[in-house]
Amino acid sequence: MKVGTLLDDSDAVAILERIAPGVSSNPMISLARGMSLDAALGAAGGRVDDATKQRLRDELSAL
């Protein structure tokens, strides 16, 4: 699942914003549009804890 695809889906954006407020409007997100969700989460490093990463994966994969 690509970040760009998620950002084009209003349901996915709602999940992103609920779990990580402001992420979809962050200017740096445009750099991740072509990345997979897992690659983008990996690039986030310690800024996103493992529980939040898993929650994002779980909720977005349910779409």
N, C-alpha and C positions, 0 to 999 in steps of 0.2 A: 504494500500500500504506500503510494507516494504522498509526500507532504502536500504537493501541489493539488493533488486530487482531493485530499482532505479539506484543504482551504477553499476549494470550490464547492464543497458540500455544506449547506447550512446546518444540517444535523451534526456533522463532524465538528464544525466550528463551535457549535453550542457546547459540545462535550469538551473540546480543548479549552474553551473559556471558563467552563465550570471548574475544571481541574487545575488549569494553569492560566489564571486570569491575565489578559494582556498579550498572550503569546501570538495570537493571530494578527494583531496589529503592530507587533514589534518589527521595526524596519529590517532587522537581521533575518527574519523568517523567509524573506524572498530568496536568500542564498540557499535555503534548504528545500525549495519547491521541487527540485529534481531528485532529492534524496528519498530513500525509503524511510518510513517512520523509525525503524530500528536504527538506521544509520544516524538520523537526526538526534534521536535520544542518546545514542552513544557519543555524539559530538557535544551534547550538552554536559557531559561529564558529571561532576559533582554538584552542578547547579540544580539537578533534578534527582531526587532520591529514588532508590530502587522501587519502593512501594508505589510512588506516583507513576513511574515508568510503566509498571505492570498494570496499574489501573487504567492508564491511557490505552495500552495495548488491548486490554480486555473489553473496555467499553467501545472503542473504535472498531474492533473486529466484529462486534455484535451488530453493526449497522448493516 
